[in-house]
Amino acid sequence: MNWRAPLLALTLAALPAAALAQAEVPPQGQTQSQAQTDEAQSISNAIFGSADPADYAFGAFQRGYFLTALELALPRAEQGDAAAQTLIAEIYSKGLGVAQNAERAAGWYQLAAKNGDRLAIFELGMLYQDGSGVTEDRSRAAELFREAADKGYAPAKYNLALLHVEGIYADPSLTTAAALMKEAADADLPEAQYDYGSMLIEGAGVAPDAVEGARYIGLAAEQDLIAAQIDYATLLYLGQGIERDIEAAARWYEEAAQGGNPVAQNRLAKLVAVGEGTALDLETAAMWRALARRQGLSDPSLDRLLVSIPADALARAEERARFWPSTPPSIETIAEIPTTPKVYGPPLPAPTDMENAPSRVVLPNGVTNAKPPAPAPVTPAPETEPTEPATTEPAQDP
């Protein structure tokens, strides 16, 4: 049976009609033969997969086999493979399977950057900005960020936008910063989504738009950026740029509080202490307050809300905070010690009273444990006065 024909038919049927129609007309500057070859290659890739060889070094890196990845990448890196050079730089930069070595990482990043790898260009810029493995040079860092941003690398656009906001190593321009920040945000970079949302709300470098600003901050919150989660919860609580939803605000505060943020823990404690958007629970509120206090955040207004908490509930709250995020040990979790020993096997008969116990037991070997009866005690006769022995007169002769 020829399975290729029906498979090809199904694949062609699944392709959009517009794509098939466009295939009939070659793009400008391309011959009919070249267009047919490209179309045939795209159909082949759709059926059999891409013909690009697998990157075994990167595959080993993804699976945590860092020394194997290094061994596989070295021959390629020596031949000028920029991706392999960047991979080696990452291994040395983060100390993955080898001793961390910022200087060696910087050397490999420089080689990869010269070969046009945008990730290497950006990471080299970060090294220059921090002075790690190279001499600190923020002007050089700004040049590298700009080069990587021109190649479309979102983190580079974000860092370059921050430099434009700072206005020292790049031209001070909030408008340019906002444009770059939007590009990075639209590339799903959570930090850029959060900062661009804040710029929209404040009208920094862009026209104010509270609704769009709240939407971007919400996107960053969904990507687990704690700062965005706190601000998004506040927007929900206030109803700023979004419909007011106190219950949703409490959920986002709790999400950030579970992440260990003291501001979120303090604000969640206030909501729980008054039962706003969540169930009222003074003990849980006191636990969140204790956690926030441990990080140096005290709030007199929260203390006033918890002034009526019973002493035993406060003690439990402090214990929960000590063991957080684990559950503290309690009476319910401690195993009870059995009062009677566990009986294995069939039950034994009830014991016999000693008075009714048999006096003689015959063991399996025929030996008896019976002892000879003790002699009966002799009762002494009562004492009497001694009497003289009776005398018998001798018989007289007849």
C-alpha positions as CSV (number, residue, x, y, z in Angstrom):
1,M,0.0,0.0,0.0
2,N,1.4,3.4,-0.9
3,W,0.8,5.5,2.2
4,R,2.7,8.5,0.9
5,A,-0.1,9.5,-1.6
6,P,-2.9,9.8,0.9
7,L,-0.6,11.5,3.4
8,L,0.4,14.1,0.8
9,A,-3.2,14.6,-0.1
10,L,-4.2,15.2,3.5
11,T,-1.3,17.6,3.9
12,L,-2.2,19.6,0.8
13,A,-5.8,19.7,2.0
14,A,-4.7,21.1,5.3
15,L,-2.7,23.9,3.7
16,P,-4.5,27.3,3.3
17,A,-6.0,27.9,-0.1
18,A,-4.4,31.3,-0.1
19,A,-0.9,29.8,0.3
20,L,-1.6,27.4,-2.6
21,A,-2.8,30.3,-4.8
22,Q,0.3,32.3,-3.9
23,A,2.5,29.4,-4.9
24,E,1.3,29.7,-8.4
25,V,2.7,33.2,-8.8
26,P,6.4,33.4,-8.1
27,P,7.6,36.4,-5.9
28,Q,9.2,39.3,-7.7
29,G,12.7,38.6,-8.7
30,Q,12.3,34.8,-8.5
31,T,11.9,32.5,-11.4
32,Q,9.1,30.0,-11.8
33,S,11.5,27.1,-11.3
34,Q,12.9,28.6,-8.0
35,A,9.4,29.2,-6.7
36,Q,8.4,25.6,-7.4
37,T,11.6,24.3,-5.7
38,D,10.9,26.4,-2.6
39,E,7.3,25.3,-2.5
40,A,8.3,21.7,-2.9
41,Q,10.7,22.1,0.0
42,S,8.1,23.7,2.2
43,I,5.7,20.8,1.5
44,S,8.4,18.3,2.2
45,N,9.2,20.0,5.5
46,A,5.5,19.9,6.5
47,I,5.3,16.2,5.9
48,F,8.7,14.9,6.9
49,G,10.0,17.7,9.1
50,S,12.8,20.1,8.5
51,A,16.0,18.7,7.0
52,D,18.1,20.9,9.4
53,P,20.5,18.7,11.4
54,A,19.9,18.4,15.1
55,D,22.0,20.4,17.4
56,Y,23.3,17.7,19.8
57,A,25.4,20.2,21.8
58,F,22.3,22.3,22.6
59,G,20.3,19.2,23.3
60,A,22.8,18.1,25.8
61,F,22.8,21.6,27.4
62,Q,19.0,21.6,27.7
63,R,19.1,18.2,29.5
64,G,21.7,19.3,31.9
65,Y,24.7,17.3,30.4
66,F,26.9,20.4,30.5
67,L,30.3,18.7,30.1
68,T,28.9,16.7,27.1
69,A,27.6,19.9,25.6
70,L,31.0,21.5,26.1
71,E,32.7,18.6,24.4
72,L,30.4,18.6,21.5
73,A,30.5,22.4,21.1
74,L,34.3,22.9,21.2
75,P,35.0,21.5,17.7
76,R,32.3,23.6,16.1
77,A,33.4,26.7,18.1
78,E,36.9,26.3,16.8
79,Q,35.5,26.4,13.3
80,G,33.8,29.8,14.0
81,D,30.3,28.5,14.8
82,A,28.8,31.5,16.7
83,A,26.0,29.4,18.3
84,A,28.6,27.0,19.7
85,Q,30.8,29.8,20.9
86,T,27.9,31.4,22.8
87,L,27.0,28.0,24.3
88,I,30.5,27.6,25.7
89,A,30.4,31.2,27.0
90,E,27.1,30.5,28.8
91,I,28.6,27.4,30.4
92,Y,31.6,29.3,31.8
93,S,29.6,32.4,32.7
94,K,27.2,30.4,34.9
95,G,29.6,27.8,36.1
96,L,27.6,24.9,34.6
97,G,29.6,21.7,35.2
98,V,32.8,23.7,35.3
99,A,34.3,26.3,37.6
100,Q,32.8,29.7,36.9
101,N,35.1,31.9,34.9
102,A,33.9,35.3,33.9
103,E,37.1,36.1,32.0
104,R,36.9,33.0,29.8
105,A,33.2,33.6,29.3
106,A,33.9,37.1,28.1
107,G,36.4,35.8,25.6
108,W,34.0,33.4,24.1
109,Y,31.2,36.0,24.0
110,Q,33.5,38.3,22.1
111,L,34.2,35.7,19.5
112,A,30.5,34.9,19.1
113,A,29.7,38.7,19.0
114,K,32.2,39.2,16.2
115,N,30.4,36.4,14.3
116,G,27.0,38.2,14.7
117,D,25.3,36.2,17.5
118,R,22.8,38.7,19.1
119,L,22.6,36.8,22.4
120,A,26.4,37.0,22.7
121,I,26.3,40.7,21.8
122,F,23.8,41.3,24.6
123,E,25.5,39.2,27.2
124,L,28.9,40.9,26.4
125,G,27.1,44.2,27.0
126,M,25.9,43.0,30.4
127,L,29.5,42.0,31.3
128,Y,30.7,45.5,30.4
129,Q,27.9,47.1,32.3
130,D,28.7,45.1,35.5
131,G,32.5,45.0,35.0
132,S,32.4,41.2,35.2
133,G,35.3,39.5,33.4
134,V,36.1,42.8,31.6
135,T,36.8,46.4,32.7
136,E,33.5,48.2,33.5
137,D,32.5,50.4,30.5
138,R,28.9,51.4,30.4
139,S,29.4,53.4,27.2
140,R,30.6,50.2,25.5
141,A,27.7,48.4,27.1
142,A,25.2,50.9,25.6
143,E,26.8,50.3,22.1
144,L,26.4,46.6,22.4
145,F,22.8,46.9,23.6
146,R,22.0,49.0,20.7
147,E,23.6,46.6,18.3
148,A,21.7,43.6,19.8
149,A,18.5,45.7,19.8
150,D,18.9,46.4,16.1
151,K,19.0,42.7,15.6
152,G,15.7,42.4,17.3
153,Y,16.7,41.0,20.6
154,A,14.0,42.0,23.2
155,P,16.1,42.1,26.4
156,A,18.6,44.4,24.6
157,K,15.7,46.7,23.7
158,Y,14.6,46.7,27.3
159,N,18.0,47.6,28.6
160,L,18.5,50.2,26.0
161,A,15.2,51.8,26.9
162,L,16.3,52.0,30.5
163,L,19.5,53.8,29.4
164,H,17.4,56.3,27.5
165,V,15.4,56.9,30.7
166,E,18.6,57.4,32.7
167,G,19.9,59.7,30.0
168,I,23.6,59.2,30.8
169,Y,25.0,56.7,28.4
170,A,22.2,57.2,25.8
171,D,20.3,60.2,24.7
172,P,17.8,61.3,27.4
173,S,14.4,60.6,25.7
174,L,11.3,59.2,27.3
175,T,9.7,58.9,23.9
176,T,12.5,56.7,22.5
177,A,12.5,54.7,25.8
178,A,8.7,54.1,25.5
179,A,9.0,53.0,21.9
180,L,11.7,50.5,22.7
181,M,9.9,49.4,25.9
182,K,6.7,48.7,23.8
183,E,8.7,46.6,21.3
184,A,10.1,44.5,24.2
185,A,6.7,44.2,25.9
186,D,5.1,43.0,22.7
187,A,7.8,40.4,22.6
188,D,6.4,39.0,25.9
189,L,9.2,40.2,28.1
190,P,7.5,40.5,31.5
191,E,9.8,43.3,32.9
192,A,9.1,45.3,29.8
193,Q,5.4,44.7,30.0
194,Y,5.4,45.9,33.6
195,D,7.5,49.0,32.9
196,Y,5.6,50.0,29.8
197,G,2.3,49.6,31.6
198,S,3.5,51.9,34.3
199,M,4.6,54.4,31.6
200,L,1.2,54.3,30.1
201,I,-0.5,54.9,33.4
202,E,1.9,57.8,34.2
203,G,2.0,59.2,30.7
204,A,5.8,59.0,30.6
205,G,6.9,59.3,27.0
206,V,3.5,58.2,25.7
207,A,-0.1,59.4,25.9
208,P,-1.7,58.4,29.2
209,D,-3.9,55.3,28.9
210,A,-4.9,53.7,32.2
211,V,-6.8,50.9,30.5
212,E,-3.9,49.8,28.3
213,G,-1.5,50.3,31.1
214,A,-3.5,48.0,33.4
215,R,-3.6,45.4,30.6
216,Y,0.1,45.3,30.2
217,I,0.7,45.1,33.9
218,G,-1.8,42.2,34.0
219,L,0.2,40.4,31.3
220,A,3.4,40.8,33.4
221,A,1.5,39.5,36.5
222,E,0.4,36.4,34.7
223,Q,4.1,35.7,34.0
224,D,4.8,35.6,37.7
225,L,6.5,39.0,38.0
226,I,5.9,39.8,41.7
227,A,6.2,43.6,41.3
228,A,3.5,43.4,38.6
229,Q,1.3,41.2,40.7
230,I,1.3,43.7,43.5
231,D,0.5,46.7,41.3
232,Y,-2.1,44.8,39.4
233,A,-3.8,43.8,42.7
234,T,-3.8,47.5,43.7
235,L,-5.3,48.5,40.3
236,L,-8.0,45.9,40.8
237,Y,-8.7,47.1,44.4
238,L,-8.9,50.8,43.3
239,G,-10.7,50.1,40.0
240,Q,-8.1,52.1,38.1
241,G,-8.0,51.3,34.4
242,I,-9.9,48.1,35.1
243,E,-13.2,47.1,36.8
244,R,-13.0,47.0,40.6
245,D,-12.7,43.5,41.9
246,I,-11.6,43.2,45.5
247,E,-11.7,39.4,45.5
248,A,-9.4,39.3,42.5
249,A,-7.2,41.9,44.2
250,A,-6.9,39.6,47.3
251,R,-6.0,36.7,45.1
252,W,-3.2,38.6,43.4
253,Y,-1.9,39.9,46.7
254,E,-1.8,36.3,48.0
255,E,0.0,35.2,44.9
256,A,2.8,37.7,45.6
257,A,2.7,37.1,49.3
258,Q,3.3,33.4,48.7
259,G,6.3,34.5,46.7
260,G,7.7,36.0,49.8
261,N,7.2,39.7,49.1
262,P,6.7,41.7,52.4
263,V,4.6,44.4,50.8
264,A,2.1,41.9,49.5
265,Q,2.1,40.0,52.8
266,N,1.3,43.3,54.7
267,R,-1.5,44.3,52.3
268,L,-3.0,40.8,52.3
269,A,-2.9,40.8,56.1
270,K,-5.0,44.0,56.1
271,L,-7.6,42.4,53.8
272,V,-7.8,39.2,55.8
273,A,-8.0,41.1,59.1
274,V,-11.2,42.8,58.1
275,G,-12.6,40.1,55.7
276,E,-12.4,42.3,52.6
277,G,-12.3,40.2,49.5
278,T,-11.6,37.1,51.5
279,A,-12.7,35.4,54.6
280,L,-12.0,37.2,57.9
281,D,-9.3,35.3,59.8
282,L,-7.4,37.2,62.5
283,E,-5.0,34.3,63.0
284,T,-4.0,34.1,59.3
285,A,-3.7,37.9,59.2
286,A,-1.4,37.8,62.2
287,M,0.7,35.2,60.4
288,W,1.2,37.4,57.3
289,R,2.0,40.3,59.6
290,A,4.7,38.3,61.3
291,L,6.2,37.3,58.0
292,A,6.3,40.9,56.8
293,R,7.8,42.1,60.1
294,R,10.7,39.6,59.7
295,Q,11.7,41.4,56.5
296,G,11.6,44.8,58.2
297,L,8.1,46.0,57.3
298,S,6.0,47.2,60.2
299,D,2.6,48.8,59.9
300,P,0.9,50.5,62.9
301,S,-2.5,50.5,61.1
302,L,-2.3,46.7,60.7
303,D,-1.4,46.4,64.4
304,R,-4.5,48.3,65.3
305,L,-6.6,45.9,63.2
306,L,-5.2,43.0,65.2
307,V,-5.3,44.4,68.7
308,S,-8.3,42.2,69.6
309,I,-6.8,38.9,68.6
310,P,-6.8,36.3,71.4
311,A,-3.5,35.3,72.9
312,D,-3.8,31.7,71.9
313,A,-4.6,32.6,68.3
314,L,-1.6,35.0,68.2
315,A,0.7,32.2,69.5
316,R,-0.6,29.9,66.8
317,A,0.0,32.6,64.2
318,E,3.6,33.1,65.3
319,E,4.2,29.4,65.1
320,R,2.8,29.2,61.6
321,A,5.0,32.0,60.6
322,R,8.1,30.3,62.0
323,F,7.4,27.2,59.9
324,W,6.0,28.9,56.8
325,P,5.6,27.8,54.1
326,S,5.5,24.4,55.8
327,T,2.8,23.4,58.2
328,P,3.9,23.5,61.9
329,P,3.7,20.3,63.9
330,S,0.5,20.0,66.0
331,I,-1.2,17.4,68.2
332,E,-3.2,16.2,65.2
333,T,0.0,15.4,63.2
334,I,1.8,13.5,66.1
335,A,1.2,9.8,66.0
336,E,-0.6,8.5,69.1
337,I,1.2,5.9,71.2
338,P,-1.0,2.8,71.6
339,T,-1.9,2.0,75.2
340,T,-2.1,-1.7,74.7
341,P,0.4,-3.8,72.8
342,K,-0.6,-5.0,69.4
343,V,-1.5,-8.7,69.4
344,Y,-0.1,-10.9,66.6
345,G,-1.6,-14.3,65.8
346,P,-4.7,-16.0,67.3
347,P,-6.0,-14.6,70.6
348,L,-4.8,-16.4,73.7
349,P,-7.3,-17.8,76.3
350,A,-8.0,-15.7,79.3
351,P,-5.6,-16.3,82.2
352,T,-6.7,-18.6,85.1
353,D,-6.8,-17.6,88.7
354,M,-3.9,-18.9,90.7
355,E,-6.3,-20.7,93.0
356,N,-7.7,-22.7,90.1
357,A,-4.3,-23.2,88.3
358,P,-3.2,-26.8,87.7
359,S,-0.5,-27.9,90.1
360,R,1.1,-30.2,87.6
361,V,2.0,-29.4,84.0
362,V,3.4,-32.0,81.6
363,L,5.8,-30.5,79.1
364,P,6.2,-31.9,75.5
365,N,9.3,-33.9,76.5
366,G,7.5,-35.7,79.2
367,V,9.1,-33.8,82.1
368,T,6.8,-32.6,84.7
369,N,7.2,-29.4,86.6
370,A,5.3,-30.7,89.6
371,K,7.1,-30.7,92.9
372,P,6.7,-33.3,95.6
373,P,4.1,-32.2,98.1
374,A,5.5,-30.5,101.2
375,P,5.1,-32.5,104.4
376,A,2.1,-31.5,106.5
377,P,3.1,-29.4,109.4
378,V,3.2,-31.2,112.8
379,T,1.1,-29.6,115.5
380,P,2.8,-29.9,118.8
381,A,0.8,-31.4,121.7
382,P,-0.1,-29.2,124.6
383,E,2.2,-29.3,127.4
384,T,1.2,-31.3,130.6
385,E,2.7,-31.9,133.9
386,P,5.1,-34.9,133.9
387,T,3.7,-38.0,135.6
388,E,5.6,-40.7,137.3
389,P,5.8,-43.9,135.4
390,A,3.4,-46.5,136.7
391,T,4.9,-49.3,138.8
392,T,3.7,-52.8,138.5
393,E,4.0,-55.0,141.4
394,P,5.5,-58.3,140.7
395,A,3.3,-61.1,140.7
396,Q,3.2,-63.2,143.9
397,D,3.8,-66.8,143.8
398,P,0.8,-68.8,144.3
